[in-house]
């Protein structure tokens, strides 16, 4: 019995090494930062082209109807909301503490919402026409679904 215990003690007494905990903690932090940066890049790559296309659609409607106050009011409301959403998303993606999964979901929800809203804006703009009305040397532009000249003005 004694030789068995002695052999276990001798066999188990190999060299032992202390774990290097400083490099492990640093490696973990670097991997987390790298992983977050990749996630941010993926989210931006996915949604930035969509947001850019939606912004272009809004600007096209604004340029096509520069004198229609009703269309411009709607464009301004949508554009203000759009720019605020972009600001929130961009700020959150730059923050080291924001929840990236939540931002991904939020961006997905907002791009879908803006696609519908911008389509409705485009439809609204298509139904409206602008006419020019003249009274002596004064001219007015009147916009609407079925625009009519004010009293005393004639359609040009």
N, C-alpha and C positions, 0 to 999 in steps of 0.2 A: 504494500500500500504506500509506503514511504517513497519508493522509487517512482511511483505514478504521480504523486503530488509534486515531487521534485522536478520531474520532466515537464509537467504543466507550467510550473513557475518559470523554469528556464526557457521554455518555448515561447511563452507569452511575454517575456521581457525583451521586446525589440525596442528600437529607437522610436520615440514619439515626437511629433512636430506640432507646434502651436499654429492655429489657423490665423491667417492674415485677414483680419476683419476690416481693416481700413480700405483695402483695395476692393473688397466685395461691396461695401457700402457705396463707394465711388462708382464702381461699375454699374450697380443697380440704378443710381441716380442718372448716370449718363444714358443708360438704356431707356429709362423712362422718358427723359428729355428727347431723345432721338425718336422714340416711338410716338410721342406727342407731336413732334414736328412733322413726322410722316402723316399722322392723322389730319393735322391742320392743312397740309399741302393737298391731301386727297379731297378734303371737304372743299377747299378753294377751287381745286381743279374741276370738281363736279358742278359747283353752283355758280362760279364766276361767269362762265360763258352764258348760262341761262339768264342771270341777272343783266348781263351786258345786252343781250338780245331784247329783253323786256324793256330796258331803258331806251334802246333805239326805237322800239315800237311807240313808246310814249312820245318821244321827241318828234317822230314822223307825224303823229296826229297833231301835235302842237304847231308844227310848221305848215301843215296843210290847211289849218283853220286859224290863221293869225288874227282875224277880226271877229270871230264868233265868241262872244263873251261867255256864253253858256258852256261851250266845249272847253274853252280855256280855263274856266273855273273848275270843271271836272278834272282837267289835266293837272292843274296846280294841286288839287287835293290828292290825287293819286301819286303825283310826283313827290309831294311832301312825305306821304306815308312810305313810299318806296325808298327814298333816301334815308329816312329814319331806320327802316328795317336793315338796310345795308350797313348803316353806322353801327347798329347794335351787334350785328353778326360779325363785322370786322373787328370791333372792339373786343368782343368775347373770344374770338379766335386768337387775338394777340395776348389775352390774359393767360397767365400760367395756371390759374386756379379754376377757370370755367369748365363746365361739363361739356365735353366735345360731342357726346352722343346727343345731348339736349340741343346743341347748336345745329347738328346735322338734321335732326327732326324738325327744328324750327325753320331752317332754310328750305327744307323740302316742302313744308306746309306753306310757307310764304311764296315760294316760286309758283306753286299750284294756284294759290289765291290770286296772285298777280296775273297769271295767264288768263284766268276767267275775267278779272276786272278790266284788263287791257282789251280783251276781245269785246267786252260790253262797251267800252269807250270807243273803240273803232266802229262798232255798229251804230252807236249814237252819232258819231261824226258823219257816217255815211247817210243817215236819214236827214241831216240838216243841210240846207242850201243857203247861200248868201246872194242877195240881189242888191243892186245899186239903185237908189232912188234919187231923183234930181228935182230941185225947186229953184228956179232961176240959175244962179251959179253955185248953189250949195248942193253938195251931194252927201248922201248918207248910205251906209251899208247896213242892210237889215238881214238878220239870220234867223232861221227857224225851220220847222218841218214844212210849213206852208207860209213863207214870209209874204207880208203885204206892206206896201208903202204907207207911211203915215199920211194923214190928211194934208192935201196941198202938194204932195210930192207925186211925181210920175216915175214909173219904172223906166230905167234907161235901157 
